[in-house]
Amino acid sequence: MRRFEFSDGTSDKFWQIGQDGNTVDVCYGRIGSAGVSQSKQHADAAKATAAMDKLIREKIAKGYAETTVGASAVAVPKSAAPAAPLPAGDVAPWLAVAPLIDLPPALATKAMASRRYPGPPPSTDAAACWNLFIARVQRYADVAPDNSPPHFQDAVREAGARIGGKVRSGSAMSDLVLLAVSTLVEDRLAASDGAPFLDFLVADKGLPYALRMLIDMERVSIAEDNTRFGMCWYMRDDGIGSYSPAHDDFGTTELAMRAHLAHAPQATWEQCVAMIRAALPSLPVRRQPLFGVLLPDLPELSDALALALAPQEIDTAAWLRLSASDPAALHALEPLKPSTGYYACYMFYHLPAAVATLVQERGIGAVDLLKDGAGIDATGEALAHIGTPDALRALALACEAGKKSLKRLATAARRWPHAALAGLSELAAAKQAPAAASAVLADLVLDHADAAAAVKPWIPAPAAALLDAIGARSAAPADLAGMDDLPAVLANPPWLAPPKPGANVLSLAPLDLAPVVRWTEDERQALLKEKRYNAWPYSWKRFPGPADAAAAIAAGDVGKAVALWEAYAAGGYEIGGCVHAIADLPAPFNAAVWSAMAKYDINSPGYAIATLGLAGVPALAGMCERRPADELPYARHFGAVELAAGVARAYATLKSKTARELARAWLLANPEHAACGLIAPALGKAGNAREAAARALRLLAEAGHEALLVEVAGRYRREDADAALRALLDEDPLDRLPPKIGPLPAFWMPRNWTRPRLAGSGKALPDAALDPIGVMLRFPQADGVYPGLTHLQQACTPASLAGFAWDLFTAWTDAGADVKENWAFGALRLFGNDDIARKLTPLIRAWPGESQHQRAILGLDILCAIGTDTALMLLNGIAQKVRFKALQDSAREKIGQIAEARNLSTDELEDRLAPDLGLDEDGALLLDFGPRQFRVGFDETLKPYVRDASGARLADLPKPKRTDDDALSGAALERFKLLKKDARTIAAQQVVRLEQAMCTQRRWQPQVFFSFLAGHPLVRHLVQRLVWGAYGAGPGAPLLGCFRVGPDGALSGAGDDPFDLPPEAHIGIPHALELPAGEAAAFGQLFADYELLQPFAQIGRDTYALTALEAGALALTRWDGAKAPTGRVLGLASKGWRRGEPQDGGWIGVFYKPLADGRLLELHLDPGIVAGMPEHDPEQHLKEVRVVDGQASRRKAACYPLTTLGPIVASELIRDLQDLCA
């Protein structure tokens, strides 16, 4: 066998390999040991040879050197391919970098001691250690011994006395208890403090004694509970707890024994080893691995523990990776892996000391033991400082694990480009690289072409080929714009310009202006009756306040009364129920006490605000400063200078849209009070107050109050104040920058994204212009979009910006979608188009099922912001049908808001939401291939079809021929692809909408009908396949006549003769119950003659009626107990039914259908549907159907007889249930 050896100063390993036919044999281990043998069979000898060559190359790349004496004895079959020659040079390029490990000192110095690497010795000053311990544990002196087991109570009592009396000497049992107590304060100790009580025991009574205390402590545990009465600690008889405040497996005090053992004389060390060996069998199994970790210089102990404990799945055995050395033992530990997330199990991978120890002891060999924890910060940080492909691969596989993971990978890749190129290319070639890691690789290739060339001979052929492909793909566009061609904000970003001279700081005071109150008596009475319980006792319960305050009030001593109330509030919890006691005090005591007490949480503060009126404004100002989101609703009733600063701060800083809108509304409603209160801080010293005031003043100026601001500033009668205000209002919007501009995140790698292109020249933006885009996108947009982004939109083509924004969004999601970097998502709001809307909509529909409801809601906002017909159509599609009710309700709410803003009903808005898809006025589309043209039409479901020049209908749009124009045919194919996709979406909405319009007897005015239905290029194809009716004006008006719409837009009757629409008539879709039998038959024959299929059943639709018994009932029970598949019940959504509100556990037991008169049909189910889990109960039992009040909070209390349903509604109800149970 061929033998290879590796030594890096911290480990000495061998690796042997040989081939026997189609079998490859490997043996590896520590030099001097027998090693571990493995064999693997391959399909044939040639593949075995190739596999062996690959393994040898990998080992050489890791630094192994061949030590085989003489020529290899492996016989190579004649059919085997020759081994690939090794690349020139003795070592892989990443191994030529020195040093291969560069742990930062802050991490390296945390490594735990061993006799090989002893480090500085622990403190031997017993007195100093004791004093430090006592200083940290003083609060643990007061303890109730009865909480501990009986045999511990005396020791606990003694330990408490020793703490309280600072007594150094005591019994062994009390030493054990104090050692346990010392672990409770580990998190309050600095690293330099060591483990004070353990250090004291070693210094005062010797290492063997201290070790005996530690061994005995591992048999028991200590617990600490915090109650409303204080802290309580007690001993326990079991050894299953953790001696770490952070609940780590092993705490700082326990691990500190390792340093004492590392520095112990040989004889003492051997004595301690014997003690540990003797005690181990009697210790709880979860505590046993600690002692292997404490003896890293005795690896055979850890090897034995690993082989014994790992098969028992004892998770603490994973710690033995720090000290075990036998390959078989390490192999046994492999199933014990760390995990992150909600049920995280970090083991030791989150502890810098443990991770640094592994690197110190094993060098680059530590990578194999650390790779499973690469997504945990401490381990990832260590791997980022090891320059091998294995380390970079581990970081890449974990690059989406946490917020810092991708940044860590990107930083390491820049530090170790050769290793990163090798490691990441192999991952990517094997289709194992996360998308974010592939982006790092692509960015790296751009900057390190020479390194890529050097690495390629040392990596597998697929990885080398991938680097070539990335290099070709990632090259910058040849047609880059020059810096002189760019908008100024990109060529010379304002935030990189030298700072401009600061504005003069003026020392001004707010101006006086009489406050005003704005409420109606009804509003004031509502405040008096307010019930807001956000403080103890969280109810209506009232308390009278301090009993001795009456004397102070009788004496007229306001100050003393306030002091008594302050003492009362500080002495208990009852202040939360004192709003009536305070507000009902005589004036001026009520206002004074309320001003002092308003800093506390007090239930129903509206009572005091309504009682005090303007006298309560100072207190309200303080409330708005401290809790603006809660208290701003009260401020709307007052205009006062005192409120201005707090409201401005809320407007500038709060994230809540509702609270910011309240602040904005107050500023706009009280411009003069705002100006009097804000001009002074806006012209004062720099800081948050100045910035908030300035933003509020700009808001007022933009709202038309600039003249008022100038007039108020003139009241100071100072020219410098007038000039300063003028300068503030005239400031260039491009210079309004956030106070801090941080670095762009790790996922910002825009050079490989779609490049924005200048609209004038079509040239792509250069690299230097890309980072400014990211900087601007990160600016806060609470006051609107930064003007530089508007300049960018004006300068670049919309399509290129949309592509750039989508690549940014994809990079953000690939990197884990950190909510703090939501601006990357928000870029779609600015640059989105129809293509973005189409790609985003499926993600929005899926996100709630991935626990990303809030992201889905933001996606709805983006569709609204894009605002095109296609985007709104897709939004309406979510409103009509989606698996997740909360998302559907939000979509409906947004559709309603859009309709309200356009002064339309939701139905009227939906009439206008069908895009025309670029069809001509006849509803057709010509696709041009150059020599050949094809015309697109639509069937009864709006599915597009193609006819050639002869009029023959084709199965699909044909593929281009050599004689066709490449550009025209390519564009036509893409156009048809999008047309099919959009038509499918529109059809899903419009067919259902028109059928529901028939069932709900909706009517259209003729102008709307001809503009948005019969005249719409796409919807007209549905209109022409239906029978329409002319109805008289008003609810319940009779059917005056029926007609159809021809391809030319002309109206014709059942006899195909012209139809004249009666004056003042409205238009609807007649239900089968309304159509006279003769006309129905005639229209049916007419449609058959013209080969027109209806998009849904209208002529000949099944109709039903209630029985006489059912008509007089309050509930329809015909299907009570009938079974229906859950999937079919969910399908009721296509017939206008909606899911009820989820109850406990997401259970939905009701479906309802809105009626035109505002009432609801309510269908009850058993057992009901679990939201998001329809498979939980695959079958439902139907129960009764009721007609209920749509406005009632408890709908069962407002039921109506079934006779109140019209015949069409009753027929459709029965039809729905009949289909459900079919």
KOLPA-319988 format. One record per residue (C-alpha): residue in one letter; x, z, y. Coordinates in steps of 0.001 Angstrom, whole numbers, plus 500000, padded with zeros to 6 digits. Each point is the difference from the previous one (the first is absolute). Layout:
// KOLPA-319988
AXZY
...
***
This chain:
// KOLPA-319988
M500000500000500000
R501097499430503573
R500589503220501946
F499588500599503748
E500746503180501921
F498975501323503410
S501454502847502065
D499160500784503621
G501614503394500338
T496789501837499114
S499180498560496565
D501821498249497144
K497809497740497844
F500438497327497339
W497806497113498886
Q500503497865496876
I498212496854498895
G500128497717497019
Q497992497267498307
D499015499496496364
G497992496787499661
N496851500418502090
T500558503757500499
V501792501556502978
D501415503502499450
V500788502327502921
C501645503431500100
Y500457502018503187
G500754503520501176
R502579502355501442
I503609499218499144
G500941502358497198
S496468500173498556
A498553498025497094
G497520498368502356
V496527498618499372
S499517496826497942
Q497223497454500469
S499212496607498444
K497754497174501133
Q499005496897498082
H499535496606501694
A498294496808498948
D503261498383498918
A503767500376500296
A500203497838503111
K497584502227501867
A501847503067498762
T503264498591501382
A498361499224503342
A498560503505500187
M503396501549499199
D501727497900502664
K497405501055502550
L500491503693499171
I503768499669500263
R499694498355503408
E497731502793501197
K502425502684498857
I502940498276501686
A497921499742503163
K499465503768499854
G503753500634499855
Y500632500254496247
A503389498681498840
E500633498578496519
T502434502029497879
T499598498087496722
V503320499711498180
G500653496427498878
A497519497171499857
S496347500536499368
A499081499860496346
V496491498800500680
A499256496744498240
V498138497485502106
P497816497579498053
K500612496321500649
S496510499574501370
A500461502731502590
A500480498985503596
P503421500936501412
A500079503100502193
A499839499301503706
P503415500429501634
L500476503108502080
P500184499387503736
A503276499988501825
G501274503420501067
D500289503222498123
V496986501866501381
A496550499217501281
P499889499721503808
W497868503117500394
L502653502026498164
A502643498835502456
V498293501984502732
A501516503435500545
P498707502585499707
L497147499248497607
I498400503326500853
D499784501275503566
L497611502924499971
P499593501362503527
P501727503369500411
A496673501710500645
L498899498998496486
A503330500174498176
T500659503591501103
K496722501112498410
A501265499259496495
M499890503017497718
A503240501529498853
S501621499648496605
R503331501136498666
R501151496408500425
Y498724499836503594
P499806503685500993
G499573499576503746
P500084503025502326
P499416503365498283
P496829502045500617
S500184503015502275
T501663503095498519
D499050502315502893
A497458502259498312
A499003501777503199
A499415496786501931
C497987498514497146
W497860503143499735
N499330500088503747
L498991496339500028
F497668500560497055
I498364503036501621
A499516498134503279
R498081497257498178
V497777502144497745
Q498912502821502294
R496366498952499920
Y499971500377496205
A500590503779500163
D496274500781500153
V498692499231496532
A497299501315497659
P501791500721496672
D496675500147498150
N499750496197500154
S502961499726497581
P499978500803496262
P500372503758499246
H503609499784498773
F500979498302503280
Q498213502325502404
D502794502568500363
A502562497251500553
V497748498289502565
R499486503324501790
E503773500603500019
A500689496456501209
G497574500451502902
A501674503271500920
R503453498392499885
I498841497245502355
G498326502405502384
G502883502503499920
K502758497356499739
V501349501741496891
R502689497921498257
S500175501847496689
G497223500252497455
S498981499513496401
A500543496793498082
M496244499424499893
S499755500267503768
D502960497592500290
L498065497542497832
V496917500391502229
L502059499579503189
L501633496887498548
A496516498594499399
V498903501024503522
S503020498212501454
T498663496704498644
L496895500351502197
V502078499496503156
E502202497104498868
D498286497662502435
R500994502251502930
L503712499898499201
A502560497617501414
A502245498165497546
S502925502100501199
D498104503198499123
G500356499352496270
A497865502229497778
P500566503389501697
F498731502369497339
L501592498138497099
D503266499854501964
F499638503742500657
L499528500770496310
V503059497953499047
A502136501586502712
D498725503550499369
K499545500152496214
G501782496986498600
L499039496575498730
P498934501029496469
Y497589502579501430
A498523497497502440
L499667497453497194
R498176502558497854
M497535500591502875
L499447496264500300
I499438499599496247
D497507502868500005
M498272498561503084
E499419496726498139
R497870501904497472
V497544501107502719
S498711498653503310
I498922501059503461
A496842498911501799
E498990500155503644
D496478499735501391
N498951499842503624
T496636501573500732
R498144500702503225
F501425503507499732
G503608498844499768
M502605499048497433
C499953501384496467
W502790499541497427
Y500229501214496433
M502003499566496805
R498665498235496906
D501010500202496361
D500126496260499364
G502890497662500742
I497943496938500801
G499995500232503780
S502419498476502493
Y502601501943501948
S499827497537502876
P497763500148503088
A499772496217499725
H498945500332496333
D503064498111498760
D500908500559496354
F503054502031500961
G500611501627503345
T503022500464502253
T500692503531498796
E500049498981496360
L502242496999500634
A502335502105502157
M501287501638496785
R501728496680499266
A502500500518502852
H500843503509498768
L500633498675496503
A502109497143501400
H502315502460501765
A500088502632497225
P503270500818498234
Q500231498390496578
A499447503223498108
T496948500909502085
W498657496469499629
E500327500169496239
Q498238503398500009
C497127498495501999
V499812497016497645
A499645502354497072
M497231501918501805
I498104496777500661
R500357498733496437
A498715503318498677
A497028500131502367
L498836496386499865
P497890500156496809
S497883502828501423
L499321498377503381
P496844497974500792
V500742496370499150
R499250498776503540
R502720502311501373
Q502684499149497459
P501232496764501680
L501061502047503046
F502918501429498051
G501205496575498931
V500034499004503665
L501899503194500878
L502755499080497516
P500899496359500771
D503460500595498553
L498433500701496607
P498132496705499471
E499484500612496293
L497580502810500918
S497920497599502087
D500222497341497290
A498568502415497446
L497242501147502355
A499073496398500812
L499736499018496344
A497897503092499276
L497690500045503029
A499430496327500844
P497935499291496857
Q497769502932501016
E499382498229503359
I501263503023501946
D500136498463503475
T502695502355501321
A502322498515497371
A500411497045502371
W502378502237501990
L502446499745497124
R500916496532501257
L502161501920502470
S502179501480497274
A499496498193496661
S502568497396499010
D499242498853496453
P498312496560500057
A497542501127497328
A498970502995502106
L499574497866503113
H498011497490497966
A497705502794498817
L499298500910503631
E498950496462500988
P496227500572499530
L500126502814502578
K499611498022503205
P499030501106503508
S496761498844501563
T498644499735503523
G496517499923501427
Y497210502545499783
Y501262501522496740
A503669499838500938
C502632501401497665
Y503316499734501829
M502101502046497535
F503357500210501825
Y499921496542501595
H498809501285503393
L502760502600500322
P503068498728501894
A502230502588498313
A499065498829496502
V500297496316500870
A503355500473501728
T501204501932496966
L499221497104497675
V501890497558502210
Q502932502405500343
E500224500573496245
R499314496474498708
G500884497542502757
I498285496641499681
G498864501075496545
A497485502207501802
V497941496907500807
D498622499791496470
L498805503603500267
L498637499682503541
K498247496633499866
D496666501426498842
G499818502084503181
A500967497254502429
G496658500274501765
I500605503689500798
D501797500500503294
A502983502108498930
T500786497774497018
G499367496792501918
E502332501191502754
A502782500581497475
L499495496633498291
A500172498286503382
H503600501238500271
I501124498550496660
G501109496384500174
T499131498634496581
P497355497470498956
D498370502653497819
A499527502297502989
L498543497202502098
R497709498951497172
A498677503545499735
L499319500095503731
A498288496609499836
L497667501015497198
A498992503053502047
C499844498314503404
E496218500447500238
A499984503625498831
G500098501706503395
K500195499475503743
K503812500149500032
S500614498015496832
L500128496480501421
K502120501057502958
R502381501685497580
L500291496819497920
A500537497798503057
T502683502332501368
A501787500176496641
A499839496212499643
R501720499570503348
R502614502584498996
W500619498491496543
P499128496266500318
H501847498872496857
A498363502629497809
A496614499341501597
L500231496247499484
A500906500519496357
G497464502689499224
L497047498569501913
S500516496412498855
E499957501077496357
L496794501945500581
A498371497117501842
A501069497439497406
A498423502176497313
K496764500219502053
Q500447503764500285
A500740500348503705
P497255501411502236
A499038497654502809
A501679502196502620
A503270499963498044
S499839496195499770
A499633499926503791
V503129502153500348
L501868497592497711
A498899496969502020
D501090501681503233
L503330500930498432
V500727496438498925
L499612498861503604
D502712502384501181
H502386499895497032
A500372496443498744
D503671500598499153
A499181503151498045
A497314498112498071
A502552497359499026
A502415502703498836
V497356501772497949
K498534497003498178
P502760499660497333
W499437503644499011
I496249499927499484
P497762498232497465
A499295496334500604
P496303500504500926
A500988502524502681
A502664497663501372
A497514497138500113
L497545502220501817
L502601500809502676
D500511496256500514
A496252499456500306
I499616502864502461
G502894498700502065
A498419496565500235
R496562501406500759
S501138502617502504
A502025497773502249
A498831500122503605
P497928496997501137
A502095497187501411
D497722499556503015
L500537503365501687
A499029500421503632
G502664500952502520
M499810503273501885
D499210498064503181
D496872498600498340
L498530503415499279
P497526502030502044
A501836502537502138
V498721502972498023
L501862498692496928
A503089498688501743
N500481503127502129
P497853502860498665
P499177502470502785
W500871502994497818
L503573498712499657
A500449499449503732
P501863502571502098
P497612502752501091
K498411499512503379
P500299502700502648
G497510502749499318
A497050500534502293
N500322502686502632
V498695503352498843
L497429501425502391
S498922503613500018
L496257499808500545
A497105502248499113
P496629498769498683
L497482499339502735
D496844502056500398
L496653498440499235
A496746501822499342
P499043499940496324
V496706498509498890
V497797500584496980
R498212497156498262
W497328500892497521
T496304499800499648
E498046503125499231
D499444498691496482
E503748499607499521
R500622503508501321
Q497384501449497667
A501625498163497071
L503316501651500858
L498356503418500149
K498625499441496504
E503223498535498596
K501096501205496586
R503726499419499481
Y501615502374497530
N503763499502499926
A501071503655500047
W499259503177498038
P497244500983499162
Y499213496255499758
S496314500657500588
W497452500988502648
K501022503669499700
R500683501623503391
F502251502875501046
P499612502112503175
G503637500150501078
P501911503099501168
A497693502990500466
D501990501443502916
A499780496791502076
A496700501191501485
A501784502708501984
A502431497483501495
I497099497744500976
A498152502938501587
A503144500781501990
G500337496367501083
D503476499778498445
V500327496392498818
G503644500391499002
K499331502975497745
A497022498291498398
V502171497001499167
A502735502286498609
L497479501753497751
W498791496686498643
E503620498890499410
A500642503139497964
Y496749499475498097
A500917496394499102
A503504500977498892
G498723502829497796
G497728498130497598
Y498089496883499070
E496717500658501803
I500786498017503180
G498744496842498208
G496430501332500159
C500027501178503640
V498975496951502025
H496637501533500946
A501530503379500800
I502446498321502382
A497736497439501656
D497229502552500571
L502276502383501936
P499139500270503705
A501880497709502376
P502906499850500732
F500919501900496832
N498640497296497684
A502138497230501516
A503130502189500113
V499656501197496412
W499102496512498757
S503114498558501667
A502125502600498212
M498266499701496622
A499592496212499829
K503473499728498534
Y498562501405496746
D497816498129497517
I496468501112500891
N496851498718498369
S497492497932502002
P501935499867503298
G497318497710501407
Y497894503110500731
A502653501346502394
I500622496587501562
A496296499432500633
T499524503568501308
L502981500041502348
G499836496435501282
L502683499327502622
A501254503575499745
G501153499206496478
V502082496940500962
P503371501879500096
A499368501214496448
L498941496513498926
A503211498564501450
G502020502357497816
M497879499159496973
C500597496279500504
E503739500604500333
R500188501939496745
R497430498210497823
P499214496690501698
A498452498265496995
D497463502837499588
E499265500849503614
L499988496636501815
P496274499444499269
Y499226502941502324
A502144498558502804
R497708497010500429
H497510502252501791
F502452500876502804
G502060498265502605
A502841502327500986
V503618499668501103
E501001502746497532
L498907497842497078
A501987496888500978
A503412500903498567
G498674501027496592
V497773496943499740
A502882497704500985
R502226501575497362
A497285499506497392
Y499624496353501026
A503748499445499727
T500816501891496827
L497045500478497659
K499794497775496940
S496261500457499496
K498168496951501341
T496915502082500679
A501907502604502019
R501927497361501944
E496768498215500834
L498520503282501268
A503050500504502211
R499812496421501263
A496304500365500762
W500645503217501964
L502723498342502107
L497804497009500802
A497005502224500782
N502031502294502302
P502536497742501737
E500277502082503178
H500461503333498190
A502505498311497693
A501943498571502941
C500091503358501790
G501369501682496889
L502353497303498698
I501811498412502940
A502199503097500362
P501298500092496387
A500220496185499880
L502479500104502893
G501721503196498853
K502906500671497687
A500459497886496886
G498387501203496796
N496869499811497911
A497753501205502806
R501232497260502330
E499613497301497351
A496463501107499107
A498920500176503641
A501486496573500761
R498180498417497052
A496707501483501147
L500508498722503558
R500787496506498729
L496803500105497963
L498046500828503151
A501715497246501970
E499248497407497312
A496364501171499990
G499623499160503707
H500896503356501601
E503325499003501567
A498653500300503551
L498741503514499216
L503421500997498655
V501697498732503149
E497498501866502165
V500487503273498081
A503795499668500220
G499598499555503760
R498524503515500175
Y503513501366499524
R500925498332503317
R503439499141498643
E501460496524500090
D502173500702496980
A496915500911497979
D498277496753501011
A503112497992499104
A500495501799496681
L496397499377498940
R500315496366501008
A503165499660497918
L498305501640497009
L497017497651500142
D502170496919500600
E502459500735497190
D500727496976497808
P498011500503496793
L503046498844498044
D501859503067501314
R497375502410498673
L501931501014496928
P499552502960497674
P502412502869500708
K501688499596496605
I500694496779498132
G501132500758496476
P501761497752497492
L498001497457498061
P499112501069496437
A501853498939496894
F497368497429498990
W500603498083503246
M502051497081498609
P498469497074501910
R502684497362499523
N498456498987496673
W496430499975501305
T498003497150501483
R501653499366503369
P497879499918503152
R500362496579501612
L499824499071503653
A496835498107500861
G501794497598502331
S502919498867497858
G499008501142496517
K503384501673499624
A500348503257498075
L500986503231501696
P503648500985499452
D501027503216498237
A500645501782503293
A496372499524501068
L498447501568496896
D500816503688500483
P498390500094503473
I496723498938498356
G500148502998497691
V500835502323502861
M497007498800502014
L497635500216497040
R500939503671499609
F499059500862503588
P496818502115500248
Q496915497887500640
A497586502690501111
D499994498510503518
G500055496432498771
V502520497593498570
Y503460499984501578
P500116496925502293
G503139498729498305
L497933499281496890
T497603497957502100
H502992498002501268
L501057499487496384
Q496534498716499070
Q500062497599502916
A503443498704499053
C499599499541496227
T497655498108497724
P497132502108498619
A500595498863496424
S503677501036500018
L499170503400501490
A497319500492497358
G502482499196497244
F502554502372501529
A497404502780500240
W498929499526496384
D503610500220498793
L500433503172502067
F496839501469498484
T501178499065496496
A503382501636500590
W498234503155501201
T497789500187496922
D502942499216497691
A501854502938501562
G497185502441499257
A497780499470503088
D501088503077501958
V497072500884502270
K502456500912502763
E500978496340500078
N496408498687500179
W501039497775502893
A501160497554497320
F496390499810498834
G498765499839503578
A502053496844500605
L497292498147498066
R497554501091502696
L502095498226502647
F501145496911498136
G497367499606497277
N498094496775499396
D497595498632497404
D502729499789497368
I500929503660500566
A496319500971499755
R499650498165496684
K503086501690498513
L499152503435501372
T496377500172498837
P500679500334496236
L502451502816500764
I497414501797502145
R497494499760497159
A502496501465497512
W501664502747502056
P497316502703499622
G500463499793496244
E503697500725500579
S499262503133502075
Q500623498057503216
H496604500269501696
Q501452500559503470
R502212496941499662
A496922497997499036
I498192501241503117
L502962498879502119
G499729496651498250
L496384499711501159
D501183500686503559
I502523497181499649
L497328497539498831
C497975501007503056
A503018499517502257
I500785496562498556
G496402499238500897
T499804496374498842
D496901498719498229
T501873500112496695
A501240503570500548
L496528501231500928
M498484498134497063
L502412501812497677
L499189503303501691
N496300499304499491
G500688499235496350
I501423503511499578
A496961501396501801
Q497725498213497542
K501787500743496748
V502987502117498992
R500571502571497264
F500655502877502387
K497013501274501957
A501980501747502745
L501875496775500719
Q496773498005499940
D498368502425502417
S502964499722502374
A499827496208499858
R496271500090500742
E500644502329502907
K502551497601501463
I497680497026499533
G497326502031501791
Q502390500779502867
I500897496318500367
A496328499059499987
E499199502643502610
A502865498815502201
R498540496472499854
N496466501290500576
L498884498754496600
S498437501534496932
T502101500096496846
D497954497139498508
E500458497930503153
L503740500619499912
E500165498939496357
D498300496738500966
R503016499302502191
L502749501121497607
A500204496963497744
P503092497963501022
D499535496253500239
L503244499440498025
G500821496986502137
L497190497904498519
D498531497129501987
E496498500077501446
D498602498607496751
G501537502886498044
A502661497819498356
L503781499778500105
L502295497021499651
L503233500612498063
D502579497362500850
F502762499040497543
G501043497014502137
P499038496967497903
R497180502010498378
Q497282502206501509
F497598502413498368
R496851501552501375
V499004503597499247
G496414501107499440
F498382503212498737
D497607500849497188
E497157502540499927
T502491502915499746
L502232498620502774
K502625499035497464
P501894497050501481
Y500264496729498115
V501816496740500730
R498857496380500173
D502333497035500189
A499647496991502265
S497428498440497661
G497821503113500112
A500762501047496418
R500085503749499458
L503345501228498611
A500735503059497892
D502567501208502558
L502207498758502769
P502488497693498246
K503747500539500078
P501961497869502466
K501520496727498830
R503331498531500954
T498220497617502341
D498286502870501888
D501443501461503186
D501891503156499019
A499242501944503173
L496329499001500184
S499278500570496312
G501805503360500013
A498005501162502999
A496762498750498399
L500676501891496776
E500668503229501899
R496923499425502166
F497787499537496924
K501468503103498359
L499109502160503009
L496602498312500299
K499084500975496425
K501100503570500588
D498113500421503281
A496893498193498741
R499883502328497005
T500107503017502316
I497337498586502308
A497747499048497102
A500207503500498550
Q498599501295503283
Q497633497284501155
V498101499387496752
V499314503703499598
R499148500365503675
L497471497164499976
E498354501288496811
Q499681503451501539
A498613498433503184
M497259498436497857
C499257503325498297
T499961502000503253
Q497976497279501778
R502483499557502796
R499125497550502772
W502234497884502267
Q499274498533503372
P500290496183499835
Q503036499887502306
V501937502415497797
F498887498230496838
F501111496549501146
S503262501273501550
F501318502340497317
L498236498950496791
A498741496405499933
G502704498892502409
H502903501899498440
P502458497610498290
L500139502084496805
V496850502119499865
R497921496854500515
H500753499086496350
L498029503081498927
V497296499472502608
Q499297496507498671
R499272501368496518
L497302502495501061
V496357499819501048
W499524501398503503
G496868501270501639
A498641500000503522
Y498351503341500850
G498028501228502921
A501625502395502452
G499942503739499340
P500225502233496922
G497833498967497073
A499190496624501562
P498597497411497549
L501820497040498494
L499064496920502023
G501752497351497954
C502984499214497787
F502859497534500432
R503462499081498831
V503059498954502026
G501502496604499199
P503685499024500129
D499416498541503463
G498398503248501217
A496488498557500037
L497071502163498809
S497643498691497329
G497024501387498105
A499120500127496301
G499064496308500086
D503372499123501560
D498180499122503220
P501241501217503406
F499155503601500824
D499361501139503541
L500926503619500656
P497066501740501715
P500689501325503493
E501137503647500164
A500431500023496219
H502636502092498277
I501829498838496879
G500428501796496680
I500524499404496297
P496617500188498231
H499882502154496891
A498398498601496864
L497012502269500653
E499486498284503370
L500440496387498887
P496720498232499209
A500120498726496408
G499516496389501021
E502779500028502550
A502311501822497622
A499493497306497357
A500461497206502549
F503225501474501415
G501261500567496458
Q499489496333499173
L501562498968503330
F503147502023499333
A500186498551496485
D499721496475501383
Y502881500657502412
E501979501808497250
L500153503173502075
L500454503313498184
Q498965503154501791
P502723502652500667
F497643502711498709
A496547500159498436
Q497392499257502669
I497540497423498655
G498766501315496680
R501509503445500553
D498678502670497625
T497426502169501773
Y498501503355499052
A497421502512501190
L499374503716499690
T497257501124497649
A496983501738501514
L501274503325498669
E503489499462501422
A498706498930503418
G498522503421500703
A503013501991498773
L502862501536501981
A502588498865497453
L500461496941497816
T500691501257496457
R499581496775497997
W503710500048499092
D500434503760499791
G502471500586497165
A500951496336499617
K503684499283499383
A502193497716502084
P503761499320499915
T501833501706502862
G501632496717500979
R496597498378500421
V498808502934502117
L502996499479502286
G498988496340500180
L496862501031501899
A502217499810503092
S499538496201499957
K496243500562500311
G500167502227503060
W500281503388498256
R502556502554501137
R501649502941498309
G498931503461501104
E502368502609501399
P502481501350497423
Q499303503613499073
D502319502566498403
G502658498311497914
G499148496588501494
W496742499846498025
I497436497448501233
G496505500528498653
V497988497800502373
F499921496351501060
Y497890499004502978
K498793496791501597
P499230499822503743
L496644498501500931
A499234498067503152
D497881502872501404
G502857502537499773
R498854501634496760
L501941499993496742
L499344499275496357
E501768502761498058
L500952499538496325
H501165503077498083
L502506499790497138
D501068502231497138
P502780501025499446
G501120498140503129
I503172498095500881
V503349501608500813
A501405498300503108
G503020497889499110
M499499500660496256
P497005497928498832
E501372500049496460
H499459503778499869
D496338499445499072
P499568496408498792
E496203500299499772
Q497349501373502355
H496454501215499398
L497687498869502784
K497649502521501525
E497246499710502592
V500055497795503098
R498627501441503244
V499270498716503486
V501627502444502411
D500644500479503682
G503342498485500923
Q500573502591502741
A499173503154498035
S502897502278499099
R498258500872496721
R498209496806499087
K497890501462497219
A498100501917502642
A498714496742501514
C498619497795497211
Y497464497213500518
P497434498519497586
L501042496764498347
T496942498357501574
T501922500020503286
L502348497378498556
G499061496411500761
P499483497649497048
I503363498257500523
V501943503283500142
A498159501294496923
S500640496757498123
E503714500059500811
L500269503668499011
I498464499278496597
R502153496869499639
D503185501979500713
L499161502628497406
Q498828497398497495
D503356498205500299
L501822503315499780
C498464500823496648
A499928496482498589
***
